[in-house]
Amino acid sequence: MLLQISPRQITPGPRSRRHSGLVPVLAKLRSWTRPASALASSTPSESQKQLWQTAEAICFDVDSTLCIDESIDELATYLGVGHEVAEATARAMQGDAKFEDSLRIRLALMQPSMDQVQRFLDSHPAQLSPGVAELILRLQQRGTRVFLVSGGFRAIIHPIAKSLSIPLDHVYANTILFKEDGTYSGFDEGEHTSRSGGKHSAAVSIKADHGCRRLVMIGDGATDLEARQPGGADMFIGYGGVTERPKIAAAADWYVRSFLPLTDSL
């Protein structure tokens, strides 16, 4: 059974919710991440800038990139297991655990019902990263196809895609499965992003299914960087506007802390 959701309110601006239960986790993870001001943006080469300007497909990660939230962590906090799930999320984003194992563990901890997910959507509006809506609009006006590629859940991401006029068949994300009574059943293991290397698999599929020769991936984590493997994304743009990860900054073809340089270069 697929979850039916009502439109979720989408709001820009700074994060307004603080979860005191996550403080110990965040302290523990300081060696893994740095504040968004700690690392400088990089300057792309002319060939990289040209690729950005001519790519037929631009793929955005969702959590901590398109949006300032980590939606799985937000849902977990809503369900009372935020501390445990935040640790698993951090390990996955750093590349320290297989994504499929991390996803399975996090969902097993949460056991979200259909009703709980719907109530979460109703009470927790997504918050877009500053400038991302303007960037996506500019890309769409140029005829560039925009995709959302996420390890998060379609139930949360589809309303965001609709608000940005992104077709739902341009969303590559995970599907939560429910029993007939609405209780948690599992997740669709056939989704590209349900496993490690899934964003590379999604990029390969996007190129084949949508006829895109040049594809750029934008994201903040190790799973986003994986998309740049041969046959996948032709360029990886690291985004550090929410959280900067030094390993990702060092490996990115172009690293930005704001979407403005990307918009201005079009």
Steps between C-alpha positions, in 0.01 A plus 500: 500500500635842409457789738257767389600841626347842510700800377772600743563865570840611372667792669837668444714660767707403800438186696258572783493168682766391749512156653685487830510121484740519206762712680710201619493354150607826340784536749619150419498575128709820514803314371299387198361837395581868518279807522394639164744793537810288558589413140531732204311461175708391202531659158405279205715468191364633173425145383311427823302821468417415139382154603277655766353738242436234235391196702162363396428368850570645844440268797451636850536310824212594730600482868752770600517616138164581343361531853676600820347205684608137524148367455569148629649646817205739533252214466699294751496784752126533450471128579726524806810321366694799369828432681548147367391581146719813476809290570409254225435787256838657574681171440324459165578856387868459592515173307578300814211254455318341209199713423259206478605385847463851639156543341381164630623581852343846502163380379504210747558750779220728381236246386294790358132439435316660209309721743819612676665595172194699395487683833871575472446650154215713629696637796854534362521724192807447287746790492677569172862607501544870421519567128424147382151579367643785292774273364254230402272752331796637302597149391143421395478823302813393311341165417726304735333199656509493880496177702485427872715202602472414868540228757193649668138408448267572209219578745699800621665598172207489256327807648829691481542400135148617420565837662804546273323377182725195483323199340457207736672269252806719559509391865727210595447415867389226738151364552372401844271196488200456726269212587126520434442639849751780441779361719859494379593209274842587357643690207527438128847350453467543124539878518836625374572701813419219746859374481861617489594629157134569435550859391747385236243243388236775489728724293563220251126438478420869452745521212354193332131560568491876441755529222740722694861495383644733766389480863609692812438385858472751787514380860665508839590139577694190404198341334476803268869481411449136398286620210818619321627148434550406131179509299321712760530869579751690286563749781438512873428834667535481876265717706600618846227750575359284781787276611848481356679168481873548432532172307219606268641851456838353404352255248246730331560642153347826621415583860249767603354621828215683329294438188560856380827424313321225309210729408729787404706278271202409281 
